[in-house]
Amino acid sequence: MLDRSDREGMRGLAGSSIARVYAVLALLYMGDLKEMTKRTNSLREIARDRGDLYTLVTLDTTAGAKASLAADDPGGALRSLRDSLTQWPKTEFFVQHWMAMIYETEIELYVGDGDRAYQRTVRDRAALRKSFLLSSAMIRVLTFFARGRAAIASIESNPELRQNRIAEARLMARRLAREYAPWAGALAFMVTGMAENAAGNRAAAVDALQSGVEAATATDTILYAVPARHRLGELLGGDEGMKLVQTALDAMAAQDIQNPARWLALHMPGKRWSR
């Protein structure tokens, strides 16, 4: 629909830029990272030529960061994100500042620093609440998902807080489950799976991940379905588990994911992913 709206009369207008940016984000969640990266690079060039700061900053704090992580370049992702934000107003907490919070958290998850990822979700929490951005369902969903993942990832650095962080992840899962959007339910199952895995409840983790993979596939949020399928395969083991793991690895290879282990740590962190 976004591509069609761009073709049918929005060329040359600010609306055209917005349609193209949101089409890129749709491709991201659909898991088509190759096409997302191609369009991101093309839009950046157009935006630079036009002096379109909105498009540049929005891409660098979302799809551009994700593309760099897929290319196994977390340092480049962080530099581009932070350099971009220096050009953005600091008078209020804008949606681009929220995007930076989410993707800086993801960068820390990718490099394996769960404690820094968790602290990044904490740093802007008060500013986010004051901004009223949490009135947006999409912002709530991605915030809860980032917090749930970071809570689980932080356990390794803070083993004494294991029960507290598992409880926090379960709280994020409940909040996700209350959202109306079906794709939020998929993420709720995934956070539940991470929490139950961390708690040592293998059967509950398997049930949650099976439901999560089904829901993510049904809602076309393939970005999340692929890592969840891999983790499910690790938990199941045997021929069935090996098949799921290989299917996930093949899907990542098809999208040019350069470091599958880090990609998994980003989307489905935690230890003890085995039978």
Helices and strands as residue ranges (DSSP letters): H 2-7, H 14-29, H 33-50, H 53-60, H 63-70, H 74-85, H 95-111, H 114-123, H 125-131, G 133-135, H 137-153, G 154-156, G 159-161, H 162-178, H 182-199, H 202-218, H 222-236, H 238-254, H 260-267
